[in-house]
């Protein structure tokens, strides 16, 4: 019983690490300034990790373990795309394109002066939530081959991912204050490194 508990905790922490790293990039992008934003990042990542883990477990009995073959490729491509886009955005800021006298008049999600995101949208949460959780789908398949305590494992994964993601988003917000406008570049590099890590796991 204790051994199974330790395995579940270790699995939860391992799956939460990518979510932790990506939540740091969201914090550095200016999307975790408020407690509610950090909470939403944590909830989204935790829900997706636990949900795709469960989905992988149940998919095992329907399709077999072969369907996990391309998970790392899909995850790597998605993370690489997000990372390259973040790098591109960091080098294409144009402070002369803003025609608003103050920020309260502007409703755009991305500031035209700084290039920084202003609102944490559902689209952003869904894209990054999916990117962090594809590995959890494969882990659910592997877990189903060896263990039966799927509900305990999924709850643990969701809770620990929430905690790590919340802390990561807050850390990214403070890191941005230290490194300034280089935060977006660092965030993009983190995503690209995670993409290589995902693809190299094949």
N, C-alpha and C positions, 0 to 999 in steps of 0.2 A: 504493500500500500504506500509506504513512504517512498520506495524506489519509483513507483509510478508517478507520485506527486512531484518528485524532483525532475523526472523526465518532462512532465507537462510544463513546469516552470521554465526549464531550460529551453524547451521548444518555443514557448511564448516569448521569451527574451530574444531568442535568435530571430524570430519572425518580426519582432518589433523594431529591430535595429534599422532596417531600411526605412520604415515609417519615421523613426526618430531622425534619421539623416535628412529625409525629404521635408519633414516639418521644420527643420532648421532653415532650409532654403526658403520655405514659405514665410518664416519669420523675418528673414533677411530681405524678402521682397516687399516688406511693409504690410503684410496681411495678418499680422498677429498683434497689433497694437492694443486691442481691447481684450478683456477677459473673455467676452462672448466669442470672439474670433478664435482664440486659442482653444476654447471649449469645443467649438464646432469642428476644428481640425482634429482634435483628439477623438471626438465622438465618431466622426466620419471614418478616420483611419481604423479605429477599433471595430466599428461595425463591418467595414469591408474585409478586414483581416479575419474576423470570426465567421462572417458570412461565406466568404470564398473557401475557407477551411472546411466548413460544413458541406459546401457544395462539392468540393473535391472528394470528401469522404463518401457522399452518397453517389457521386458519379462513378466511383470505383465499381460499385455493384451493378451499374447499368452498362457502362462502356468498357470497363477494364482499365488497367493501369497504363495502357499504351497512349491514352489521350493526353498524358502529361508531357509528352516528348517535346512539344513546341512551346511550353510555358516560358522557359528562360529566354527564348528568342523574342517572343511577343513582348515580354517585360523589358528586355534590353532595348528593343527598337523604340518602345514608347518612352522610356527614360532618356534615351539618347536624343529623341526629338524634342522633349521638354527642355533638356539641358542646352542643346544647340539654340533653341528659340530664346532661352534666357540670356545666353551669351550674345546673340544677335541684338536683342533688345538693349543690352547694356552698352553696346557700341553705336547705337543708332538714335540716341537721344537728341532731340532738337528743341532747344529752349525758346526758339522763335515761333513755334507753331501754335502757341496758346493765345487765344484771343479773348480770354476771360479776365475781368478785372480782379476777381477773387475766386477762390476755390469753391465757395458756396454756390456759385452760379453754374459750375461745371458738373455735369452728371456722368462724365465718362469714367469707365472703370480704371483706366490708366492715365496718370497725370501726364499732360503734354509737356510740362516743364522738366520734370525730373525722371520720367519714365517709370516711376514707381506705381505699383498697383494700389488703388484706393479702397476697393471693396472686395470682400471675400465672397465670391459668387458661387452658386450651386454648380455651375459648369466647372470651375476650378477645383472644387472639392471632389466632384465625380471623377475628373481626369486623374488627379493625383491619388485619390483613393483607390482607383483601379490599378494604377501603376505600382502602388506599394503592395498590392494584395495578390498579384498573380502567383507569386511564389507560395502564398498560403494555400492556394488551390492544389498545387503539387504536393505540399506538405500534408494536406488532408487525405490525398490518395495514399501516400506512404504510411501515414498514421493508421489508416484503415486496414492495412495489411498486417499490422502487428498488435493493435490495441482496440478496445471496445468503449473506453470511457470518452466518447466523442463530445458529449455535452459539457463535461467538466473541462476538457481541453479547450473547447471553443470559447467558453466563458473566460477562462484564464487568459487566452490569447487576446480577446477583446479588451479586457480590463487592463492588462499590462501594456498593450499597444496604446490605449487611451492615455495612460500615465506618461509613457515615453514620448508620445506625440505632443502632449500638452507641454511637457518640460522642454522638448526640442523647439517648439514654436516660440516659447518664451526666451530660450537661449539665443535663437536666431535674431529676435528683436533686439536684444542687448548687444549681440555681436555686431549688428548693423551700426549701432551707435559708435562702436569702437573703430571699425574699418571703413565706415562711410560708404561712398559710392562704389567701392570695390566689392560690396556685399553681393550684388547681382552676379558679378563675374565668378565669385567663389561658389555661389549657389549653382550656377550652371555647370561648373567643373565637378561639383559633388554629384550631380545627376548623371553626368557622363561617366564618372568613375563607377557609379552604381550600375550603369548600363553595361560596361565592360565586365564587371563582376558577375552580372546575371548571365551574360552570353558565355563567359568562360566556364560557367558551371555545367555546360553541356558535356 
